[in-house]
Amino acid sequence: MKCEQIYSEFSRLCGYLKPLSLLLARLIVAYGFYTPAMTKWADINSVADWFGTLGIPFPTLNAYLAASTELAGVVLLALGLFTRLISIPLIVVMLVAITTVHLSNGFSAGANGFEIPLYYMLFLLVFLAHGAGRFSFDRMFFDEKN
């Protein structure tokens, strides 16, 4: 068997991991948004005050938008419902988090840098590009083939 054939067969077999990997990635990212969303909702006024100190315009409105987006992300990513759509506002939330909080701390997650929000953003880009996968309501309701 030629090297190309072996690699081609290996690639074909690895393709069977796509649905499970998308499901696990969605669940992990959804879980990652859960605590920040619940923390924001637990004391939304403090979050709005903090947003104001960061120079975020309309801090109260944006606190509600961020908390709502994160909570919707938890539910929709876990279900695999409207996955491509919810990925867009979640990417915006991550961009805002990176530019207002994490960027000045450098890359390292240990120093509260932008490493973790960047990883979330990259996963969200994968969901935007590839969809939710076979194990999702998107597949069931919209017959997304991915």
BAVO-604346 format. One line per field, with one value per residue (C-alpha): residue in one letter; x, y, z. Coordinates in nm, 4 decimals. Example, Ala and Ser with C-alpha at 12.3 -4.5 7.8 and 13.67 -1.06 7.14 Angstrom:
residues 2
residuo	a_s
x	1.2300_1.3670
y	-0.4500_-0.1060
z	0.7800_0.7140
This chain:
residues 146
residuo	m_k_c_e_q_i_y_s_e_f_s_r_l_c_g_y_l_k_p_l_s_l_l_l_a_r_l_i_v_a_y_g_f_y_t_p_a_m_t_k_w_a_d_i_n_s_v_a_d_w_f_g_t_l_g_i_p_f_p_t_l_n_a_y_l_a_a_s_t_e_l_a_g_v_v_l_l_a_l_g_l_f_t_r_l_i_s_i_p_l_i_v_v_m_l_v_a_i_t_t_v_h_l_s_n_g_f_s_a_g_a_n_g_f_e_i_p_l_y_y_m_l_f_l_l_v_f_l_a_h_g_a_g_r_f_s_f_d_r_m_f_f_d_e_k_n
x	0.0000_0.1347_0.1883_-0.0836_-0.3332_-0.2534_-0.2924_-0.6112_-0.7622_-0.6482_-0.8120_-1.1337_-1.1446_-1.0728_-1.3751_-1.5932_-1.4709_-1.6141_-1.9680_-1.8444_-1.5694_-1.8148_-2.0575_-1.7884_-1.6458_-1.9930_-2.0613_-1.7251_-1.7602_-2.1196_-1.9999_-1.7240_-1.9814_-2.2074_-2.0216_-1.9510_-2.3166_-2.4516_-2.2023_-2.3122_-2.6809_-2.6226_-2.5079_-2.5786_-2.5492_-2.1920_-2.1108_-2.2542_-2.0432_-1.7334_-1.8093_-1.8254_-1.4774_-1.3490_-1.4805_-1.7472_-2.0222_-2.3748_-2.2418_-2.5811_-2.7162_-2.3950_-2.3921_-2.7400_-2.6418_-2.3262_-2.5045_-2.7958_-2.5667_-2.3589_-2.6669_-2.8237_-2.4897_-2.4942_-2.8375_-2.8031_-2.4537_-2.5488_-2.8517_-2.6747_-2.9537_-2.8851_-2.5185_-2.3801_-2.5940_-2.5132_-2.1432_-2.1356_-2.2439_-2.0342_-1.7302_-1.8091_-1.8278_-1.4864_-1.3390_-1.4653_-1.3311_-0.9921_-0.9616_-1.0987_-0.9726_-0.7173_-0.4971_-0.2976_-0.2061_-0.0365_-0.1087_-0.0778_-0.3963_-0.2070_-0.1649_-0.5299_-0.4106_-0.6099_-0.5230_-0.8532_-1.0903_-0.8862_-0.9376_-1.3109_-1.3197_-1.1383_-1.3842_-1.6698_-1.5157_-1.5102_-1.8822_-1.9517_-1.7672_-1.8673_-2.1973_-2.3080_-2.2481_-2.4607_-2.5634_-2.7585_-3.0992_-2.9636_-2.9257_-3.2695_-3.4638_-3.2666_-3.1093_-2.7651_-2.5224_-2.1932
y	0.0000_0.3411_0.6155_0.8268_0.5417_0.4832_0.8506_0.8713_0.5778_0.7259_1.0583_0.8824_0.6991_1.0192_1.1751_0.9577_1.1650_1.4907_1.4604_1.3596_1.6224_1.8992_1.7835_1.7731_2.1094_2.2687_2.1295_2.2434_2.5942_2.6156_2.5132_2.7741_3.0485_2.9251_3.0662_3.4077_3.4365_3.3400_3.5667_3.8615_3.7902_3.7486_4.1112_4.2871_4.6345_4.5669_4.4379_4.7564_4.9658_4.7632_4.7999_5.1760_5.1763_4.9905_5.2662_5.0489_5.2796_5.2357_5.0071_4.8986_4.8117_4.6307_4.4385_4.3087_4.2325_4.0454_3.8470_3.7646_3.6641_3.4395_3.2744_3.2230_3.0801_2.8260_2.6983_2.7146_2.5659_2.2830_2.2025_2.2654_2.5019_2.8114_2.7332_2.9365_3.2368_3.2431_3.2072_3.5580_3.7593_3.5311_3.6118_3.9813_3.9259_3.7574_4.0390_4.2955_4.0892_4.0611_4.4302_4.5722_4.3275_4.0746_4.2292_4.4502_4.1400_3.9670_3.6206_3.3915_3.2707_3.2575_3.6347_3.6931_3.7382_3.6860_3.3165_3.1660_3.4113_3.3623_2.9847_3.0345_3.2659_3.0082_2.7356_2.9712_3.0278_2.6495_2.6357_2.9245_2.7487_2.3864_2.4133_2.2095_1.8655_1.5541_1.5451_1.8704_2.0250_2.2188_1.8863_1.7688_2.0860_2.2319_1.9158_2.0751_1.8321_1.8782
z	0.0000_-0.0952_0.1573_-0.0091_0.0174_0.3842_0.4612_0.2581_0.4480_0.7802_0.6886_0.5915_0.9240_1.1175_0.9475_1.1705_1.4672_1.3304_1.4759_1.8203_1.8252_1.7304_1.9992_2.2690_2.1620_2.1708_2.5184_2.6549_2.5106_2.6387_2.9844_2.9619_2.9098_3.1903_3.4931_3.3358_3.2293_3.5708_3.7485_3.5356_3.5985_3.9732_4.0036_3.6765_3.8325_3.9464_3.6004_3.4479_3.6871_3.5959_3.2243_3.2835_3.4386_3.1321_2.9061_2.7466_2.6165_2.7517_3.0251_3.1619_2.8186_2.7279_3.0577_2.9787_2.6185_2.7214_2.9936_2.7617_2.4766_2.7013_2.8516_2.5079_2.3969_2.6789_2.5809_2.2034_2.1853_2.4206_2.2047_1.8765_1.7794_1.5655_1.6262_1.3388_1.4324_1.8062_1.7251_1.5761_1.8844_2.1072_1.8910_1.9418_2.3196_2.3064_2.0973_2.3482_2.6385_2.4704_2.3854_2.7112_2.9750_2.8571_2.5875_2.8228_3.0264_2.7339_2.6005_2.9029_3.0690_3.3994_3.3850_3.2809_2.9252_2.6085_2.5619_2.6840_2.5123_2.1949_2.2182_2.2689_1.9703_1.7556_1.8576_1.7734_1.4305_1.3833_1.4712_1.2358_0.9518_1.0169_1.2001_1.4989_1.3569_1.3297_1.6962_1.7012_1.6635_1.3652_1.1871_1.2987_1.2159_0.9271_0.7811_0.7923_0.6360_0.8148
